[in-house]
Amino acid sequence: MCMACEEAEMLYRWRILETIAKGEMPPGLTEDDLRAMEMPLPGEVELIEEPDGRVVIRKIAKAAAKRAAAKANAFVCDTPDSE
């Protein structure tokens, strides 16, 4: 791959990663597409702006991801089903 094509591919992947870090699914891609590209899914990474202005994408800890999912689904019944 030539350097221009390689740079274009890196920019494409960065833009996809930025979209994912904002919690959005990139247009035209599915979860299977992202996994095939070895990219995280929305909710697995977050976009953070440091005090000095740098933008950092960090992986979300699994516990934090579970809390975020629990907030999205506010009511969760944890009692077992009785038959």
PyMOL Python script that loads the backbone (N, CA, C, O; Angstrom):
from pymol import cmd

cmd.read_pdbstr("""\
ATOM      1  N   MET A   1       0.854  -1.165   0.000  1.00  0.00           N
ATOM      2  CA  MET A   1       0.000   0.000   0.000  1.00  0.00           C
ATOM      3  C   MET A   1       0.908   1.239   0.000  1.00  0.00           C
ATOM      4  O   MET A   1       1.890   1.304   0.740  1.00  0.00           O
ATOM      5  N   CYS A   2       0.562   2.213  -0.840  1.00  0.00           N
ATOM      6  CA  CYS A   2       1.379   3.426  -0.901  1.00  0.00           C
ATOM      7  C   CYS A   2       1.121   4.273   0.349  1.00  0.00           C
ATOM      8  O   CYS A   2       0.133   4.063   1.051  1.00  0.00           O
ATOM      9  N   MET A   3       2.000   5.212   0.618  1.00  0.00           N
ATOM     10  CA  MET A   3       1.883   6.029   1.827  1.00  0.00           C
ATOM     11  C   MET A   3       0.604   6.861   1.832  1.00  0.00           C
ATOM     12  O   MET A   3      -0.004   7.039   2.888  1.00  0.00           O
ATOM     13  N   ALA A   4       0.183   7.375   0.675  1.00  0.00           N
ATOM     14  CA  ALA A   4      -1.041   8.176   0.619  1.00  0.00           C
ATOM     15  C   ALA A   4      -2.259   7.318   0.961  1.00  0.00           C
ATOM     16  O   ALA A   4      -3.146   7.761   1.691  1.00  0.00           O
ATOM     17  N   CYS A   5      -2.303   6.096   0.437  1.00  0.00           N
ATOM     18  CA  CYS A   5      -3.423   5.195   0.736  1.00  0.00           C
ATOM     19  C   CYS A   5      -3.409   4.787   2.206  1.00  0.00           C
ATOM     20  O   CYS A   5      -4.460   4.690   2.839  1.00  0.00           O
ATOM     21  N   GLU A   6      -2.223   4.551   2.739  1.00  0.00           N
ATOM     22  CA  GLU A   6      -2.091   4.179   4.144  1.00  0.00           C
ATOM     23  C   GLU A   6      -2.556   5.322   5.057  1.00  0.00           C
ATOM     24  O   GLU A   6      -3.236   5.089   6.056  1.00  0.00           O
ATOM     25  N   GLU A   7      -2.186   6.547   4.709  1.00  0.00           N
ATOM     26  CA  GLU A   7      -2.610   7.702   5.486  1.00  0.00           C
ATOM     27  C   GLU A   7      -4.128   7.892   5.404  1.00  0.00           C
ATOM     28  O   GLU A   7      -4.767   8.221   6.403  1.00  0.00           O
ATOM     29  N   ALA A   8      -4.696   7.688   4.229  1.00  0.00           N
ATOM     30  CA  ALA A   8      -6.148   7.806   4.059  1.00  0.00           C
ATOM     31  C   ALA A   8      -6.862   6.736   4.898  1.00  0.00           C
ATOM     32  O   ALA A   8      -7.896   7.020   5.504  1.00  0.00           O
ATOM     33  N   GLU A   9      -6.334   5.541   4.937  1.00  0.00           N
ATOM     34  CA  GLU A   9      -6.917   4.461   5.738  1.00  0.00           C
ATOM     35  C   GLU A   9      -6.858   4.798   7.226  1.00  0.00           C
ATOM     36  O   GLU A   9      -7.823   4.557   7.952  1.00  0.00           O
ATOM     37  N   MET A  10      -5.740   5.352   7.687  1.00  0.00           N
ATOM     38  CA  MET A  10      -5.617   5.737   9.099  1.00  0.00           C
ATOM     39  C   MET A  10      -6.599   6.856   9.445  1.00  0.00           C
ATOM     40  O   MET A  10      -7.193   6.833  10.523  1.00  0.00           O
ATOM     41  N   LEU A  11      -6.779   7.826   8.561  1.00  0.00           N
ATOM     42  CA  LEU A  11      -7.721   8.914   8.795  1.00  0.00           C
ATOM     43  C   LEU A  11      -9.152   8.373   8.845  1.00  0.00           C
ATOM     44  O   LEU A  11      -9.945   8.798   9.685  1.00  0.00           O
ATOM     45  N   TYR A  12      -9.482   7.445   7.958  1.00  0.00           N
ATOM     46  CA  TYR A  12     -10.806   6.823   7.940  1.00  0.00           C
ATOM     47  C   TYR A  12     -11.078   6.105   9.258  1.00  0.00           C
ATOM     48  O   TYR A  12     -12.147   6.256   9.850  1.00  0.00           O
ATOM     49  N   ARG A  13     -10.097   5.321   9.712  1.00  0.00           N
ATOM     50  CA  ARG A  13     -10.260   4.589  10.972  1.00  0.00           C
ATOM     51  C   ARG A  13     -10.365   5.554  12.152  1.00  0.00           C
ATOM     52  O   ARG A  13     -11.133   5.298  13.079  1.00  0.00           O
ATOM     53  N   TRP A  14      -9.611   6.661  12.143  1.00  0.00           N
ATOM     54  CA  TRP A  14      -9.669   7.650  13.231  1.00  0.00           C
ATOM     55  C   TRP A  14     -11.050   8.285  13.288  1.00  0.00           C
ATOM     56  O   TRP A  14     -11.603   8.466  14.373  1.00  0.00           O
ATOM     57  N   ARG A  15     -11.612   8.627  12.132  1.00  0.00           N
ATOM     58  CA  ARG A  15     -12.945   9.233  12.106  1.00  0.00           C
ATOM     59  C   ARG A  15     -14.003   8.260  12.623  1.00  0.00           C
ATOM     60  O   ARG A  15     -14.930   8.664  13.325  1.00  0.00           O
ATOM     61  N   ILE A  16     -13.866   6.981  12.277  1.00  0.00           N
ATOM     62  CA  ILE A  16     -14.780   5.964  12.796  1.00  0.00           C
ATOM     63  C   ILE A  16     -14.631   5.880  14.312  1.00  0.00           C
ATOM     64  O   ILE A  16     -15.629   5.824  15.031  1.00  0.00           O
ATOM     65  N   LEU A  17     -13.397   5.870  14.801  1.00  0.00           N
ATOM     66  CA  LEU A  17     -13.149   5.779  16.236  1.00  0.00           C
ATOM     67  C   LEU A  17     -13.708   6.997  16.974  1.00  0.00           C
ATOM     68  O   LEU A  17     -14.254   6.855  18.068  1.00  0.00           O
ATOM     69  N   GLU A  18     -13.581   8.178  16.398  1.00  0.00           N
ATOM     70  CA  GLU A  18     -14.166   9.383  17.017  1.00  0.00           C
ATOM     71  C   GLU A  18     -15.683   9.256  17.136  1.00  0.00           C
ATOM     72  O   GLU A  18     -16.259   9.599  18.168  1.00  0.00           O
ATOM     73  N   THR A  19     -16.320   8.769  16.092  1.00  0.00           N
ATOM     74  CA  THR A  19     -17.769   8.591  16.105  1.00  0.00           C
ATOM     75  C   THR A  19     -18.175   7.591  17.182  1.00  0.00           C
ATOM     76  O   THR A  19     -19.136   7.819  17.915  1.00  0.00           O
ATOM     77  N   ILE A  20     -17.446   6.490  17.276  1.00  0.00           N
ATOM     78  CA  ILE A  20     -17.726   5.463  18.284  1.00  0.00           C
ATOM     79  C   ILE A  20     -17.540   6.033  19.688  1.00  0.00           C
ATOM     80  O   ILE A  20     -18.346   5.770  20.581  1.00  0.00           O
ATOM     81  N   ALA A  21     -16.483   6.811  19.881  1.00  0.00           N
ATOM     82  CA  ALA A  21     -16.192   7.387  21.199  1.00  0.00           C
ATOM     83  C   ALA A  21     -17.272   8.373  21.641  1.00  0.00           C
ATOM     84  O   ALA A  21     -17.440   8.609  22.837  1.00  0.00           O
ATOM     85  N   LYS A  22     -17.996   8.943  20.696  1.00  0.00           N
ATOM     86  CA  LYS A  22     -19.103   9.844  21.023  1.00  0.00           C
ATOM     87  C   LYS A  22     -20.365   9.053  21.346  1.00  0.00           C
ATOM     88  O   LYS A  22     -21.399   9.635  21.673  1.00  0.00           O
ATOM     89  N   GLY A  23     -20.282   7.727  21.255  1.00  0.00           N
ATOM     90  CA  GLY A  23     -21.418   6.871  21.585  1.00  0.00           C
ATOM     91  C   GLY A  23     -22.349   6.616  20.416  1.00  0.00           C
ATOM     92  O   GLY A  23     -23.472   6.150  20.608  1.00  0.00           O
ATOM     93  N   GLU A  24     -21.897   6.915  19.211  1.00  0.00           N
ATOM     94  CA  GLU A  24     -22.726   6.745  18.023  1.00  0.00           C
ATOM     95  C   GLU A  24     -22.194   5.602  17.169  1.00  0.00           C
ATOM     96  O   GLU A  24     -20.999   5.307  17.180  1.00  0.00           O
ATOM     97  N   MET A  25     -23.094   4.967  16.433  1.00  0.00           N
ATOM     98  CA  MET A  25     -22.686   3.939  15.471  1.00  0.00           C
ATOM     99  C   MET A  25     -22.324   4.638  14.170  1.00  0.00           C
ATOM    100  O   MET A  25     -23.116   5.434  13.665  1.00  0.00           O
ATOM    101  N   PRO A  26     -21.148   4.363  13.611  1.00  0.00           N
ATOM    102  CA  PRO A  26     -20.766   5.007  12.351  1.00  0.00           C
ATOM    103  C   PRO A  26     -21.767   4.663  11.245  1.00  0.00           C
ATOM    104  O   PRO A  26     -22.175   3.508  11.121  1.00  0.00           O
ATOM    105  N   PRO A  27     -22.164   5.647  10.444  1.00  0.00           N
ATOM    106  CA  PRO A  27     -23.135   5.384   9.387  1.00  0.00           C
ATOM    107  C   PRO A  27     -22.610   4.361   8.383  1.00  0.00           C
ATOM    108  O   PRO A  27     -21.455   4.412   7.961  1.00  0.00           O
ATOM    109  N   GLY A  28     -23.477   3.447   8.019  1.00  0.00           N
ATOM    110  CA  GLY A  28     -23.123   2.448   7.014  1.00  0.00           C
ATOM    111  C   GLY A  28     -22.368   1.250   7.546  1.00  0.00           C
ATOM    112  O   GLY A  28     -22.019   0.357   6.775  1.00  0.00           O
ATOM    113  N   LEU A  29     -22.103   1.202   8.851  1.00  0.00           N
ATOM    114  CA  LEU A  29     -21.376   0.074   9.428  1.00  0.00           C
ATOM    115  C   LEU A  29     -22.240  -0.649  10.453  1.00  0.00           C
ATOM    116  O   LEU A  29     -23.093  -0.039  11.098  1.00  0.00           O
ATOM    117  N   THR A  30     -22.016  -1.940  10.599  1.00  0.00           N
ATOM    118  CA  THR A  30     -22.726  -2.737  11.596  1.00  0.00           C
ATOM    119  C   THR A  30     -21.742  -3.158  12.681  1.00  0.00           C
ATOM    120  O   THR A  30     -20.538  -2.932  12.563  1.00  0.00           O
ATOM    121  N   GLU A  31     -22.267  -3.772  13.738  1.00  0.00           N
ATOM    122  CA  GLU A  31     -21.394  -4.278  14.804  1.00  0.00           C
ATOM    123  C   GLU A  31     -20.419  -5.305  14.239  1.00  0.00           C
ATOM    124  O   GLU A  31     -19.247  -5.321  14.615  1.00  0.00           O
ATOM    125  N   ASP A  32     -20.890  -6.152  13.349  1.00  0.00           N
ATOM    126  CA  ASP A  32     -20.020  -7.160  12.733  1.00  0.00           C
ATOM    127  C   ASP A  32     -18.897  -6.501  11.937  1.00  0.00           C
ATOM    128  O   ASP A  32     -17.757  -6.964  11.964  1.00  0.00           O
ATOM    129  N   ASP A  33     -19.223  -5.417  11.227  1.00  0.00           N
ATOM    130  CA  ASP A  33     -18.194  -4.686  10.473  1.00  0.00           C
ATOM    131  C   ASP A  33     -17.119  -4.153  11.412  1.00  0.00           C
ATOM    132  O   ASP A  33     -15.925  -4.270  11.136  1.00  0.00           O
ATOM    133  N   LEU A  34     -17.561  -3.561  12.536  1.00  0.00           N
ATOM    134  CA  LEU A  34     -16.599  -2.994  13.487  1.00  0.00           C
ATOM    135  C   LEU A  34     -15.721  -4.080  14.092  1.00  0.00           C
ATOM    136  O   LEU A  34     -14.513  -3.893  14.234  1.00  0.00           O
ATOM    137  N   ARG A  35     -16.314  -5.208  14.446  1.00  0.00           N
ATOM    138  CA  ARG A  35     -15.524  -6.315  15.007  1.00  0.00           C
ATOM    139  C   ARG A  35     -14.526  -6.843  13.975  1.00  0.00           C
ATOM    140  O   ARG A  35     -13.391  -7.169  14.323  1.00  0.00           O
ATOM    141  N   ALA A  36     -14.942  -6.929  12.710  1.00  0.00           N
ATOM    142  CA  ALA A  36     -14.039  -7.390  11.652  1.00  0.00           C
ATOM    143  C   ALA A  36     -12.867  -6.431  11.469  1.00  0.00           C
ATOM    144  O   ALA A  36     -11.767  -6.847  11.105  1.00  0.00           O
ATOM    145  N   MET A  37     -13.109  -5.142  11.724  1.00  0.00           N
ATOM    146  CA  MET A  37     -12.049  -4.140  11.625  1.00  0.00           C
ATOM    147  C   MET A  37     -11.243  -4.035  12.916  1.00  0.00           C
ATOM    148  O   MET A  37     -10.311  -3.236  13.011  1.00  0.00           O
ATOM    149  N   GLU A  38     -11.611  -4.859  13.923  1.00  0.00           N
ATOM    150  CA  GLU A  38     -10.980  -4.840  15.245  1.00  0.00           C
ATOM    151  C   GLU A  38     -11.140  -3.477  15.914  1.00  0.00           C
ATOM    152  O   GLU A  38     -10.215  -2.967  16.547  1.00  0.00           O
ATOM    153  N   MET A  39     -12.334  -2.898  15.762  1.00  0.00           N
ATOM    154  CA  MET A  39     -12.669  -1.612  16.375  1.00  0.00           C
ATOM    155  C   MET A  39     -13.621  -1.873  17.534  1.00  0.00           C
ATOM    156  O   MET A  39     -14.343  -2.869  17.525  1.00  0.00           O
ATOM    157  N   PRO A  40     -13.633  -0.995  18.528  1.00  0.00           N
ATOM    158  CA  PRO A  40     -14.586  -1.154  19.637  1.00  0.00           C
ATOM    159  C   PRO A  40     -15.991  -0.762  19.198  1.00  0.00           C
ATOM    160  O   PRO A  40     -16.183  -0.125  18.162  1.00  0.00           O
ATOM    161  N   LEU A  41     -16.962  -1.156  20.006  1.00  0.00           N
ATOM    162  CA  LEU A  41     -18.343  -0.760  19.762  1.00  0.00           C
ATOM    163  C   LEU A  41     -18.649   0.488  20.575  1.00  0.00           C
ATOM    164  O   LEU A  41     -17.949   0.779  21.544  1.00  0.00           O
ATOM    165  N   PRO A  42     -19.697   1.238  20.191  1.00  0.00           N
ATOM    166  CA  PRO A  42     -20.087   2.396  21.001  1.00  0.00           C
ATOM    167  C   PRO A  42     -20.344   1.965  22.446  1.00  0.00           C
ATOM    168  O   PRO A  42     -21.000   0.952  22.690  1.00  0.00           O
ATOM    169  N   GLY A  43     -19.826   2.734  23.393  1.00  0.00           N
ATOM    170  CA  GLY A  43     -19.960   2.401  24.806  1.00  0.00           C
ATOM    171  C   GLY A  43     -18.737   1.694  25.367  1.00  0.00           C
ATOM    172  O   GLY A  43     -18.621   1.533  26.582  1.00  0.00           O
ATOM    173  N   GLU A  44     -17.825   1.272  24.503  1.00  0.00           N
ATOM    174  CA  GLU A  44     -16.603   0.612  24.968  1.00  0.00           C
ATOM    175  C   GLU A  44     -15.430   1.580  25.095  1.00  0.00           C
ATOM    176  O   GLU A  44     -14.442   1.274  25.763  1.00  0.00           O
ATOM    177  N   VAL A  45     -15.535   2.752  24.455  1.00  0.00           N
ATOM    178  CA  VAL A  45     -14.509   3.790  24.554  1.00  0.00           C
ATOM    179  C   VAL A  45     -15.205   5.132  24.762  1.00  0.00           C
ATOM    180  O   VAL A  45     -16.392   5.275  24.467  1.00  0.00           O
ATOM    181  N   GLU A  46     -14.463   6.110  25.270  1.00  0.00           N
ATOM    182  CA  GLU A  46     -15.014   7.439  25.481  1.00  0.00           C
ATOM    183  C   GLU A  46     -14.030   8.489  25.011  1.00  0.00           C
ATOM    184  O   GLU A  46     -12.819   8.270  25.024  1.00  0.00           O
ATOM    185  N   LEU A  47     -14.549   9.621  24.602  1.00  0.00           N
ATOM    186  CA  LEU A  47     -13.761  10.747  24.122  1.00  0.00           C
ATOM    187  C   LEU A  47     -13.643  11.750  25.261  1.00  0.00           C
ATOM    188  O   LEU A  47     -14.650  12.245  25.767  1.00  0.00           O
ATOM    189  N   ILE A  48     -12.417  12.045  25.660  1.00  0.00           N
ATOM    190  CA  ILE A  48     -12.172  12.959  26.784  1.00  0.00           C
ATOM    191  C   ILE A  48     -11.277  14.094  26.309  1.00  0.00           C
ATOM    192  O   ILE A  48     -10.276  13.870  25.629  1.00  0.00           O
ATOM    193  N   GLU A  49     -11.649  15.314  26.676  1.00  0.00           N
ATOM    194  CA  GLU A  49     -10.789  16.455  26.374  1.00  0.00           C
ATOM    195  C   GLU A  49     -10.027  16.815  27.635  1.00  0.00           C
ATOM    196  O   GLU A  49     -10.621  17.143  28.662  1.00  0.00           O
ATOM    197  N   GLU A  50      -8.711  16.750  27.549  1.00  0.00           N
ATOM    198  CA  GLU A  50      -7.839  17.061  28.675  1.00  0.00           C
ATOM    199  C   GLU A  50      -7.842  18.571  28.930  1.00  0.00           C
ATOM    200  O   GLU A  50      -8.167  19.343  28.029  1.00  0.00           O
ATOM    201  N   PRO A  51      -7.487  19.000  30.142  1.00  0.00           N
ATOM    202  CA  PRO A  51      -7.446  20.435  30.447  1.00  0.00           C
ATOM    203  C   PRO A  51      -6.537  21.240  29.507  1.00  0.00           C
ATOM    204  O   PRO A  51      -6.776  22.424  29.272  1.00  0.00           O
ATOM    205  N   ASP A  52      -5.502  20.596  28.976  1.00  0.00           N
ATOM    206  CA  ASP A  52      -4.595  21.310  28.075  1.00  0.00           C
ATOM    207  C   ASP A  52      -5.094  21.329  26.626  1.00  0.00           C
ATOM    208  O   ASP A  52      -4.402  21.833  25.741  1.00  0.00           O
ATOM    209  N   GLY A  53      -6.303  20.778  26.377  1.00  0.00           N
ATOM    210  CA  GLY A  53      -6.888  20.828  25.044  1.00  0.00           C
ATOM    211  C   GLY A  53      -6.699  19.571  24.213  1.00  0.00           C
ATOM    212  O   GLY A  53      -7.298  19.441  23.146  1.00  0.00           O
ATOM    213  N   ARG A  54      -5.868  18.635  24.690  1.00  0.00           N
ATOM    214  CA  ARG A  54      -5.681  17.387  23.944  1.00  0.00           C
ATOM    215  C   ARG A  54      -6.956  16.561  23.995  1.00  0.00           C
ATOM    216  O   ARG A  54      -7.671  16.564  24.997  1.00  0.00           O
ATOM    217  N   VAL A  55      -7.231  15.858  22.911  1.00  0.00           N
ATOM    218  CA  VAL A  55      -8.372  14.957  22.863  1.00  0.00           C
ATOM    219  C   VAL A  55      -7.837  13.535  22.977  1.00  0.00           C
ATOM    220  O   VAL A  55      -6.953  13.122  22.227  1.00  0.00           O
ATOM    221  N   VAL A  56      -8.397  12.796  23.935  1.00  0.00           N
ATOM    222  CA  VAL A  56      -7.928  11.439  24.210  1.00  0.00           C
ATOM    223  C   VAL A  56      -9.115  10.493  24.127  1.00  0.00           C
ATOM    224  O   VAL A  56     -10.202  10.801  24.618  1.00  0.00           O
ATOM    225  N   ILE A  57      -8.903   9.347  23.505  1.00  0.00           N
ATOM    226  CA  ILE A  57      -9.924   8.306  23.478  1.00  0.00           C
ATOM    227  C   ILE A  57      -9.445   7.201  24.397  1.00  0.00           C
ATOM    228  O   ILE A  57      -8.362   6.645  24.211  1.00  0.00           O
ATOM    229  N   ARG A  58     -10.272   6.884  25.402  1.00  0.00           N
ATOM    230  CA  ARG A  58      -9.902   5.876  26.401  1.00  0.00           C
ATOM    231  C   ARG A  58     -10.909   4.747  26.427  1.00  0.00           C
ATOM    232  O   ARG A  58     -12.099   4.943  26.183  1.00  0.00           O
ATOM    233  N   LYS A  59     -10.409   3.571  26.726  1.00  0.00           N
ATOM    234  CA  LYS A  59     -11.267   2.413  26.892  1.00  0.00           C
ATOM    235  C   LYS A  59     -12.031   2.561  28.206  1.00  0.00           C
ATOM    236  O   LYS A  59     -11.457   2.960  29.219  1.00  0.00           O
ATOM    237  N   ILE A  60     -13.315   2.243  28.190  1.00  0.00           N
ATOM    238  CA  ILE A  60     -14.142   2.322  29.389  1.00  0.00           C
ATOM    239  C   ILE A  60     -14.008   1.010  30.152  1.00  0.00           C
ATOM    240  O   ILE A  60     -14.088  -0.073  29.573  1.00  0.00           O
ATOM    241  N   ALA A  61     -13.804   1.127  31.461  1.00  0.00           N
ATOM    242  CA  ALA A  61     -13.714  -0.067  32.292  1.00  0.00           C
ATOM    243  C   ALA A  61     -15.044  -0.804  32.234  1.00  0.00           C
ATOM    244  O   ALA A  61     -16.097  -0.181  32.098  1.00  0.00           O
ATOM    245  N   LYS A  62     -14.999  -2.127  32.336  1.00  0.00           N
ATOM    246  CA  LYS A  62     -16.214  -2.926  32.224  1.00  0.00           C
ATOM    247  C   LYS A  62     -17.247  -2.548  33.278  1.00  0.00           C
ATOM    248  O   LYS A  62     -18.440  -2.538  32.976  1.00  0.00           O
ATOM    249  N   ALA A  63     -16.838  -2.239  34.491  1.00  0.00           N
ATOM    250  CA  ALA A  63     -17.778  -1.860  35.543  1.00  0.00           C
ATOM    251  C   ALA A  63     -18.481  -0.561  35.168  1.00  0.00           C
ATOM    252  O   ALA A  63     -19.687  -0.423  35.371  1.00  0.00           O
ATOM    253  N   ALA A  64     -17.732   0.386  34.624  1.00  0.00           N
ATOM    254  CA  ALA A  64     -18.327   1.655  34.208  1.00  0.00           C
ATOM    255  C   ALA A  64     -19.284   1.438  33.042  1.00  0.00           C
ATOM    256  O   ALA A  64     -20.330   2.084  32.967  1.00  0.00           O
ATOM    257  N   ALA A  65     -18.934   0.540  32.143  1.00  0.00           N
ATOM    258  CA  ALA A  65     -19.803   0.237  31.008  1.00  0.00           C
ATOM    259  C   ALA A  65     -21.102  -0.397  31.491  1.00  0.00           C
ATOM    260  O   ALA A  65     -22.174  -0.106  30.960  1.00  0.00           O
ATOM    261  N   LYS A  66     -21.008  -1.262  32.498  1.00  0.00           N
ATOM    262  CA  LYS A  66     -22.218  -1.881  33.048  1.00  0.00           C
ATOM    263  C   LYS A  66     -23.097  -0.839  33.724  1.00  0.00           C
ATOM    264  O   LYS A  66     -24.321  -0.892  33.604  1.00  0.00           O
ATOM    265  N   ARG A  67     -22.483   0.114  34.438  1.00  0.00           N
ATOM    266  CA  ARG A  67     -23.253   1.182  35.074  1.00  0.00           C
ATOM    267  C   ARG A  67     -23.940   2.037  34.023  1.00  0.00           C
ATOM    268  O   ARG A  67     -25.094   2.431  34.197  1.00  0.00           O
ATOM    269  N   ALA A  68     -23.238   2.327  32.931  1.00  0.00           N
ATOM    270  CA  ALA A  68     -23.827   3.125  31.850  1.00  0.00           C
ATOM    271  C   ALA A  68     -25.007   2.380  31.233  1.00  0.00           C
ATOM    272  O   ALA A  68     -26.030   2.989  30.920  1.00  0.00           O
ATOM    273  N   ALA A  69     -24.872   1.077  31.060  1.00  0.00           N
ATOM    274  CA  ALA A  69     -25.971   0.282  30.512  1.00  0.00           C
ATOM    275  C   ALA A  69     -27.130   0.236  31.497  1.00  0.00           C
ATOM    276  O   ALA A  69     -28.291   0.268  31.087  1.00  0.00           O
ATOM    277  N   ALA A  70     -26.832   0.160  32.783  1.00  0.00           N
ATOM    278  CA  ALA A  70     -27.885   0.132  33.801  1.00  0.00           C
ATOM    279  C   ALA A  70     -28.644   1.456  33.824  1.00  0.00           C
ATOM    280  O   ALA A  70     -29.860   1.474  34.018  1.00  0.00           O
ATOM    281  N   LYS A  71     -27.928   2.566  33.625  1.00  0.00           N
ATOM    282  CA  LYS A  71     -28.593   3.863  33.579  1.00  0.00           C
ATOM    283  C   LYS A  71     -29.519   3.948  32.372  1.00  0.00           C
ATOM    284  O   LYS A  71     -30.608   4.516  32.452  1.00  0.00           O
ATOM    285  N   ALA A  72     -29.081   3.385  31.262  1.00  0.00           N
ATOM    286  CA  ALA A  72     -29.903   3.412  30.055  1.00  0.00           C
ATOM    287  C   ALA A  72     -31.179   2.600  30.263  1.00  0.00           C
ATOM    288  O   ALA A  72     -32.231   2.941  29.724  1.00  0.00           O
ATOM    289  N   ASN A  73     -31.082   1.528  31.044  1.00  0.00           N
ATOM    290  CA  ASN A  73     -32.228   0.686  31.338  1.00  0.00           C
ATOM    291  C   ASN A  73     -32.542   0.881  32.818  1.00  0.00           C
ATOM    292  O   ASN A  73     -32.200   0.032  33.641  1.00  0.00           O
ATOM    293  N   ALA A  74     -33.188   1.987  33.160  1.00  0.00           N
ATOM    294  CA  ALA A  74     -33.365   2.411  34.546  1.00  0.00           C
ATOM    295  C   ALA A  74     -34.003   1.354  35.440  1.00  0.00           C
ATOM    296  O   ALA A  74     -33.549   1.155  36.567  1.00  0.00           O
ATOM    297  N   PHE A  75     -35.036   0.678  34.970  1.00  0.00           N
ATOM    298  CA  PHE A  75     -35.696  -0.318  35.812  1.00  0.00           C
ATOM    299  C   PHE A  75     -35.231  -1.708  35.427  1.00  0.00           C
ATOM    300  O   PHE A  75     -35.437  -2.154  34.298  1.00  0.00           O
ATOM    301  N   VAL A  76     -34.609  -2.383  36.367  1.00  0.00           N
ATOM    302  CA  VAL A  76     -34.180  -3.752  36.153  1.00  0.00           C
ATOM    303  C   VAL A  76     -34.664  -4.566  37.332  1.00  0.00           C
ATOM    304  O   VAL A  76     -34.283  -4.300  38.472  1.00  0.00           O
ATOM    305  N   CYS A  77     -35.502  -5.558  37.068  1.00  0.00           N
ATOM    306  CA  CYS A  77     -36.023  -6.413  38.115  1.00  0.00           C
ATOM    307  C   CYS A  77     -35.035  -7.552  38.344  1.00  0.00           C
ATOM    308  O   CYS A  77     -34.714  -8.301  37.422  1.00  0.00           O
ATOM    309  N   ASP A  78     -34.558  -7.676  39.579  1.00  0.00           N
ATOM    310  CA  ASP A  78     -33.569  -8.717  39.881  1.00  0.00           C
ATOM    311  C   ASP A  78     -34.150  -9.891  40.648  1.00  0.00           C
ATOM    312  O   ASP A  78     -33.408 -10.756  41.112  1.00  0.00           O
ATOM    313  N   THR A  79     -35.477  -9.932  40.787  1.00  0.00           N
ATOM    314  CA  THR A  79     -36.073 -11.081  41.480  1.00  0.00           C
ATOM    315  C   THR A  79     -36.270 -12.211  40.497  1.00  0.00           C
ATOM    316  O   THR A  79     -36.623 -11.982  39.340  1.00  0.00           O
ATOM    317  N   PRO A  80     -36.043 -13.431  40.953  1.00  0.00           N
ATOM    318  CA  PRO A  80     -36.195 -14.572  40.028  1.00  0.00           C
ATOM    319  C   PRO A  80     -37.670 -14.769  39.660  1.00  0.00           C
ATOM    320  O   PRO A  80     -38.575 -14.460  40.435  1.00  0.00           O
ATOM    321  N   ASP A  81     -37.868 -15.280  38.479  1.00  0.00           N
ATOM    322  CA  ASP A  81     -39.236 -15.583  38.038  1.00  0.00           C
ATOM    323  C   ASP A  81     -39.788 -16.727  38.860  1.00  0.00           C
ATOM    324  O   ASP A  81     -39.113 -17.739  39.046  1.00  0.00           O
ATOM    325  N   SER A  82     -40.994 -16.582  39.350  1.00  0.00           N
ATOM    326  CA  SER A  82     -41.624 -17.663  40.094  1.00  0.00           C
ATOM    327  C   SER A  82     -42.687 -18.300  39.201  1.00  0.00           C
ATOM    328  O   SER A  82     -43.469 -17.622  38.534  1.00  0.00           O
ATOM    329  N   GLU A  83     -42.680 -19.598  39.219  1.00  0.00           N
ATOM    330  CA  GLU A  83     -43.622 -20.317  38.372  1.00  0.00           C
ATOM    331  C   GLU A  83     -44.657 -21.004  39.192  1.00  0.00           C
ATOM    332  O   GLU A  83     -45.540 -21.664  38.645  1.00  0.00           O
TER     333      GLU A  83
END
""", "prot")
cmd.dss("prot")
cmd.show_as("cartoon", "prot")
cmd.util.cbc("prot")
cmd.orient("prot")
